[in-house]
Amino acid sequence: MKKQILHLATLALMVSLLLSVRIAQPEQAVAQEDVETLLARATIKGFLTSLTYETYSPTLTNFYLADDVVDSPVAQALRNEQIETFALVDEQWLDDGTFVARATINSDNRILIAEARRGETRWQVVSLAWLDDETTAPAPSANVADLSPTGPTVEVVALGLNVRAGPGTLYPAQGVLSQGDRVTIIGVNAGGDWYQVASDGRTIGWISALPDYVSPPSGAVDAPTVPAPPVPIVEDALILQTKSGDSFYLADSNGANLRYISAGIDPALSPDGTKVAFTRWESGEVGAIWIHDLTSGQEWAVLGEMFQPKSPTWSPDGGKIAVNFQQGGRRDLEEHCQEPGDRIPPDAIDVNIGSETGRICYKLPPDTHWRLRLVDLNIGTFQDLNSATYSYAPTWDPANDWRVVFAASTGLQQLDLNRNEYFPFTTDLRDRGPVFSPDGRQVAVSYSQSGHWEVYTISTADGSRNRLTPSSPLLDEPFNSAAPAWSPDGEEIAFVTDRAGQWEFWVMNADGSNPRPLLPPETAAQLDVEYAGVDERLISWGAKVQPAGAPPALIAEASPADAPAAGQAQQADTPGQEEIEADSLGDKQPEDESEPEVLPVTGYSVKIALVLPFVIFIVVALVASGIYSIKNRSG
């Protein structure tokens, strides 16, 4: 009987372990799906994209190439040619682990064959060649995604194209398609200049039908005319925080209509202006990333159990958030003693040498390390990013969603998210609190200059600097200016300054001219503003979207009642009107907006998966023990 019970318990444990693997498996599958293909493709696209920049950067371009390819004839020819556009037309894997892609250059008939292979530390382009003979081309790969369209399709020919919630640029962007992406037409607007499209059988939104952005349809367009949802009213909005960790407020772009929103650290408006991301610390140290919905007033935590998280920054499509937090290092004061002759750490304090033993005793002050973490709001996962020992204040490039710039002890660093590797952006350790301009061409910083703070802008093309807030040399003590934030159109910069004797919110033109108070005097007098110089974000400036009537659906599948008023103009999604018509080094796939927009990241499913088998085992063991006890007594 004992042996049978033991066999039963063992069988229960094996079944429960298998069950736990099945429970945990979906999360892993989502997080690890075809990662090698994404990295290999991103390496080739990263190299080609670096050649399209107006100012050539050999450091960035050569970063993607293997050493023996840097000076190859094809690489040199590509550098000497003005590359304006490119498109990947085919890709495949070879048996030896090489990823091969074919690309058209500048929309002519030339085909470039690029091979990428994983090295010891990263993916690199290991071969470049022109395709002179079509018969030598790699055969089309079975791994290339096939959308299997059921209707006419169009291919994106622009470097990037917004996917919108409705047929017009007044609707918020909810995703981005990359050059070469192909989608299925499932509907058209009344004017015929916008397509409602689907990918992988899912409706993803609306795109412009103009030939500057998409190819001619692959067949006759007989899709139904879909009425448009109400056009949202878009205004500029400001999030203002008086001091780090204190209350923050929502105001109109002119500083009027100030109202309380919530409290936390480093509030940041989402790209569509409907939400605010911030952090909040519980019990002084352990904190979480929070989101406040401006349309409903609700707020919720999306990721917790982090030490002192700060500086959340949104991805251009609003689907991800990067944040910095404490991880590693010394959190408390430590005391040490050692024998004579051993080296004393350079940051040791209160050093004492024993008069008799000669032992050296000293203290080491707290020295916490700061890292970066990426949270995917769409699928509910997070990833610790490769970052410096001291990484602060990340800011996401709105024009190149592969890049995040952050402050470090050696200057600003730029992180390539596709490769999870970072390299210098500046080498001046006094650059703090970076923030990208809306077009991604400049970065504004709080600069520690001779004991006070100034606001500078740095060109992303050549690294040139422009000092925007010089103090008068006649002042006994120069005033401070810090915490810059760009206006949505990039024409102005808001900041905090104490030039009037106390810290206040001010605004100036993007070239530093016409500095002036941001808030009306009666409003400014009610706010006690304070800047502590810890990379805090006190201002976030963006678009505030207020739907007209009922809020527009994230996926525009409107009813006839949602039709626009007669004569309502529909505008094309032209590059001059948008901040995200840019290329990316990684493929941007449309999100399935039919799923919840934000999923809490708690790790509970993993915890349940790990604990469940032991719970089942204990229950079975207890039942078996009871059966054995009853059997024993009855015997």
N, C-alpha and C positions, 0 to 999 in steps of 0.2 A: 504493500500500500504506500509506504514512504517513497519508493522508487517511482510509482506512478504519479504521485503528487509532484515530485521533483521534475519529472518529464513535462507535466502540465505547466508548471511555472516557467520552465525554460522555453517551452513553445510560446507561451504568452509574451515573454520578453522579446523573442525574435519577431513576433508579429507586430508588437508595439513599436519596435525599432524601425521596421519597414514602413509602418504607418507614419512615423515621425519624419522619415526621409521624404515620403510623398507630400507631407504637409509643407516641409521646408523647400522642396524642389522648385515650385513656381517662382519664388522670389529670386533664387539663384539663376534660373533660366533667363529671367528678364534682365538681370544685371549683367550677365556674361554673354548675351546673344551676339555671336559673330564679331567679337571684339577685334580679332586679328585683321579681318577685312576692313573694318573701320579705320584702324591704325595705319594699315598699308595704304589705303586710298587717301587718307588724310595727308600722309607724307608726300605723295606725288602731287596732290592738289596744293599743298603748302608751298612746295617748290615753285610750281607754275604761278601761283598767286603772287609770290614775292617778286616775280619778274614783271608784274603789271603795275607796280607802284611807280609813281612819277619820279621819286628819288630812289635810285638803286642802292640797296644795302647789301654789300657782299657778305657781311657777317650772317645776316638772316638767310640769304639764298644758299650759301655754302653749308649752313647748319643742316640742311636736308640732304646733302650729297655725301656719298662716300668719298674718301680722300682721292682715290684714283679716277673719280668722275669729275672732280672740281675743274680740272684743266683740260677736259676732253674737248674735241672739236665741236661736238654738238652743244655742250654746255656753253662754250665760248660764243657760238653762233647765236644761241638764245639770249645771252646777255647783251650782245651787240644789237639785237633786233628789238624794236619797240613792240612788246607784247601787249595787246589791248584786251583780247578775249581768248578764252580756251574752253573746250568742252570735252569731257571724258565720254567716249563713244562705245567703249567695250573694255571688259576686264576679265581676268581669269587667274586661277591658281595653277602653277606647275607642280609636278610631283616632288621637286626638290625644295618646296616651300617658298618659291619665288612668286611674287604677285606681279602680274603684267597688266598694264593699262595702255590703251590707245587713246590719243587725244588729238583733236583738231586745234590748230593755232591760227588766231586772227581770222577765223571764218573762211579761210581758203581751203584748198583741197589737200594740203599737206597733212600727213599723219605722223605724229610722234609716238614712238614706242618707248615707254618708261618701265623699268623693272625695279621693284623694291624688295628688300630682304631685311629681316630682323638681324641686327648685329648684337654685340655683347650687351650694349646698354640701350639701344633704341633702333627704330626702323630707319633705313636710309635708302635713297635712290642709288642703285648700284650699276645701272646701265641706262644710256640714252642713245636712241638711234632713230633716223628717219626711215619711214616705210617707203621704199622706192618701188617695190614689187608687191602688188596686192596678194600674190600667192604665198608670200612669206609671212603674212599677218597671222597672229595667233587666232586660232579658231574661237568663235564666240563661246563664252563660258556658260555652263549650265548653272553656275552660282549667281549669275547676274539676275537681279530681281525682275520678275515679269508680273506686271500689274494685271494681266489678263483682262483688258478692258472689255466691257459689254456694249460700248457706244463709241462715238468718235473721241479721239484723244488729242491733246495739244502738248507740245514740249516747251519748257521754259527756255528762252534764248537770251534773256537778260542775265546778268551776274547773280541777281537775287530778285525775288518778286514776293511782295506781301500777300498773304492769305487773310482776307478780311471777313468781318461778321456780316457784311452786306455789300451791295454793288455800288461802291463809291469810296473815295478817300476820307469821307467824313466818318466812316465806320472804323472802329478800332481794329488794328492788326492783331491776329491771333496765331500767327505762324508765318514761316518764310519758306519758300521753295527755292532751291538752288538751280543754277544753270544745268540743263540736261534732264531735270526731273520731268516725268511725263504723268499727266493726270487725265481722268475721264470727265467729259462734259456731261452733266446731268440736268442742267437748267441754264436758262439765259434770262437777263433782265429785259424790261420792256424796250429799252433802247438798243439791245443787241451788242453792247460794248463791254459787258461783264459776263463771265461764265461762273455758274455754280459748279464746283468740281468735286470729285471723289478720288480717293486713293485706297487701294486694297479693299474696295467695297465699302468704304466709309466716307460719308460726306465730311469735307474738311473746311468748306467756306467758299468765298468768292475771290476770283482773280480778274485782272484787267484782260480784255480780249484784244487789245491793240497789238499790231504786228511788231512793235518795238520790243514787246515782252514775251510773246508766245508765237510759236509757229502756226501756220495754217492748220485747221483741223484735219485729221486723217480721213475724214469722211463727211458726208452731209450732216449738218447739225439740225436734227429734228427734235431736240430736247424741248420740254415744255417751258413756257414763260413763267417764271417764278416771281410773285410780288415781293417787293423789298420790305424789310421791317422798318419801323420808324427810325429816322436819322437822329443819332445822339447829338446833344449840344456839347461841344468841346471847348473848354476854357483852360487857361493856365491856372495852376494852383500851387501854393507854397505850403510845405510842412516846416514849421518853425519850432525849435526846442530851445528853452531858455538856458539849460545847462545839462551836461551829460547825466542821464538817468532820471531827469525830471520830467515834468509834463511836456507834451508837444501839442501843437495847435495847427489847424487848417485855416488858410487865409487865401483870399483872391490874390492875383499876381500884383495888384497895386497896394497890397497890404491891408485892404479893407475886409470887413466881414470875418474877423478873427473869431474862432470858436475852438473850444477844448475838444481833443480827440481821445487821448489816452496818456499813458506814462510808460517810459522804457528807455532804451539806449539806442542812439543812432538810427532814427526813423528814416525810411527810404520809400518814396512813392514807386509803385509798380509802373512799367512802361505804358500801360493803358490808363493809369490814373485812378483805378478803382480800389486799390489796396495799399496798405502801408506795411512794410516789413520792419521789424525792430527786434531787439533782444531784451530780455528781462532776467535778472538774476534773483534766484530764490535763496534765502538765508545767506546772502552776501557773496557767494562764490559760484555755486552750481546754477546754471541758467539754461535758457531755451531760446530758440527763434520763434517769434510770434508774428502773426499776420492779423491786421485789422481791416475789415471790409468797410469801406467808406459808404457803400450803398445801403448796407443793412445795419451797420454799427456793431456787428458781431466780431469777435476776435478769438483766435485759437492758437495753440502751440503746435508747431510742425516738427520740431526736433528738440529734445531735451538732453539732460545728463551731460552737459558740457561745462567746463570751467570757464567762467567769465567770457562768454561769446560776445563779439562786438562787430560792428561795421557790416551788416548784411548788404549785399549788392545784387541786383536782379540781372538775370540774363536778358538779352534784347527781346526774346519772345515771351518773357515773363514766366517761363516754366521751371527755372532753376534759381537758386540763391547760393552765393558763396559768402562765407563768413570766416572771421579769424577767431581763435580761441586758445586758451592756455593748454599746453600739452607738454609735459616733461620739464626738466630743470629743477631748481630748488624753490620750493614754495615757502619755506620757513628758514629762520636764522639757524645755522649749524655751527657747532663748536668742534674743533679738531686739535689734536696734539700729535707731534711727531718727533723723531729722533733728530739730532743735529746732522746737518749735511743734506737732508732731504729738501727738495725745492718747495718753497711756499707759493701757493697759488697767487697770481697777480691781483686778484680782487679781495685778498684777505684783509681783515680789519682787526683792531685790538690785539696786535701781535705781542706776546709776552715770552721771554726766554727765562727758564728756570735758572736761578743763581748757582745751584749745586749740581743739578742733573744736566743742565743745558738743553732740556726738552723745550721745544717750541710749541706754544699753544696760540691759537688764533680763531677767529670767527669768520664764517662765510655768509654774506648777506643773501637774502632771497634773490634768486635769478631764474625767473620763470621763462619758459620758451613758449613762443606763439606760432601756431600753425594755421593752415587754411583747410576748410572743409566745404564740400559741394553737396547741396541737397537738391534732389530731383523731386519737384512737387507733383509731377504727373504720375510717377510710378511708386513714390514713397520709399526711396532709397537714398543713402548718402555715401560719399567717398572722401577719404582724406587725401588731399592733394599734395604733390611734391612741392615743398616750400622751404624757405630759409629758416634758420633757427629762430629768428625774430621777424615774423611776418605780420604786418599790420595793414589795416584800412584798404582792403581790396576794392577795385573799381573795374567794372566790366566794360569792354570796348563795344559801343552800340553798333559800330560799322563792321567789326570783325569778331564774330561771337566765339572765336577760338581763343581770344586773348583776354587775360585778366592782369592788370598792373597792380602791384602792391608795394608798400613801403617796407624797407628792410634796413638793417644796420649798415649796409654798404651802399645805400641809395635805392632808387626805385628798381624793381624787378618786373619783368613781364613773363607771365606763365602761359605757355602753349597748352591749352586744355586737351587738344587732340593727342598730344604726345606726353602730356603730364610732365613737362620739363620747363624750367625757367632759366632766363638769362638776363643780363643787365639791360635796363632801359635808361637809367642815369647812374652816375657814380658819385653823386654828391649826397652824403648821408644827411644833409640838412633838408632834403626834400621830404615833406610829410603830407599825409592826407590827400593823396591824388584823387582827381575826379575827371573823367573823360567829358569832352564836349559832345554835343549830340551827333555831330558828324564824324567823331572819332579822330579828328585831325589834330587836336590839341589836348593837353592834360593840364589842368590847373592844380596848383599845389600851395599849401601853407609852407613858407620857407623861413627857417630860423636864421635870421640875419643879424649878427652883432648884438645879440641879447634881446631882440624883439622879432615879431612875426610880420612877414610881408606875403603878398599874393603874387605868384608868378604863373605864366603859362609857358608850356614846353611843347614845341612842335613834334608830332610823332613821326614826321618825315625826316627831319635832319637834326633834331635835338636842340634847335635854337630856342633861346629864352627871351621872355619879355616881362619886365618888372612892371606891374600894374599899380602898385600902391606905395610909391616912394614918399618917405617922410621929409618934411622941410628941414634943411640943415640948421635953421635958426632955432629949432626947438631944443630945450635943455635935455629932454628925454623923448625919443621918437615914439610915435604912437604905433599901435599894433593893428594889423589887418590879417584875418585868417578865415579858415573854414569856407572856402569858395563853393558856389553851386551855380551851374549854368542854367540859363533860361532855356525852355524847350526849343526855341529857334536859334540858340547860340549867339544871340545879339547882346545879351547882358549877363553879368555875373553878380549874384548876391553874395554877401560875406558879412562877417561880424568885425567890428572895429571899436576901439576906445578913444578915437580921435576927439570926441566931444567931452571927454572926461570920465565916461563910463561905457561899458560894452553895450553896443546897439547893433541892430540889423540895418545894413546899408546895401545899396545896389549901385553898379557902375556899368558903363558900356564895356563890351568885351575887350576893347583896347586900353581900358583903364581911365578913359575920359568920363567927365560928368559924374563923379561920385556924389551920392546923395542919400539921405535917410530913406529906408524902405517903407516904414510904417508911419501913419499919421502921428503927430506928437502926442495926442491924447491916448493913443493905443500903446505907443512905445513907453510911455511913462508907467504903464501898469506891469511891464515885464522886467524882471531882474535877470539880465543876460550875463553869462559868465563863460569865458573860454579858458580851459585848463591846460591846453597844449598836449593832450593825450590822444591825438588823431580823432577827436570826436567830430561827428557830423551833426551840426546844428541846423542845417538848412537842406531841404530837398525840394527841387523845383521841377514840376512836370505838368503833364496834361491831366485835367480833371474831366472825366466823361460823365455827363448827366443824361441818361436816356430821356427822350421826349415821350411822355406817356409811360407805357409798360417798357421795362428794360428789354433791349434787343436780345434775342437768343444768341448763344455763343455759336451755334450752328444755324445758319440762316435757312430755315425751312419754314417760311412764313405762310400764314393764311391770307386769303384775299383781304381781310380786314386790315392787314398790315401794309397795304399798298401805299406808296407815297402820294402826296398831293399832286394834282395835275400841274404840269409844267415844272416839276422839280428837276433840277439839273443833276446829271450824273457825271462825275469827273473821273478822268483816267488816273491810274496810279503811276504818275510820272516821277522820274528820279528827283526832280527839283522840289517835289512836294513832300518827300519822305526822308526819314533818317535811317531807314534800314533797307535801302535798295543797294546792298553791297554784297560782295562775295564772301564766302566762308571757307575755311580750310577743311571743315568737316561737313558731311552731308546732313542737311537739316530736313528731317522727315516731319510731315504734319502730324500734330498730336490728335488723338481721338478725343474730340471735345465732348463726345457723348458720355464720357466718364467724368467723375467728380473732378473739379478743377484743382483741388488741393487734397492730398491724402496725408493724414498725420503719420509721422515716422516715429514709431515707438519701439520697434523691435519685439513687440509682444508675440507676433506669430512665430518668430524664431525661438523665443523663450518657451512658448507652449510646446513647440515641436521637440525641444530638448527635454522638457520636464515630463511630457505625456507618457513616454514609455516606462518611466520609473513609477508613475502613479498607477498605471495599469498593472505593472509587476507587483507592486505592494498590495493592490486590491486582490489580485489573483492569489498571492501568497497567503493573505489573511483568510480568504474563502477556503483555500486548500487546507490551511491549518485548522479551521473550524470543522471541516469535513473529517479530517483525521482525528480530531478530538472526539467528535461524536461517534465515529466508528470505534475508537478505542474504548469509550465508555460502554457502547452497546455490546462490544466483544467481551 
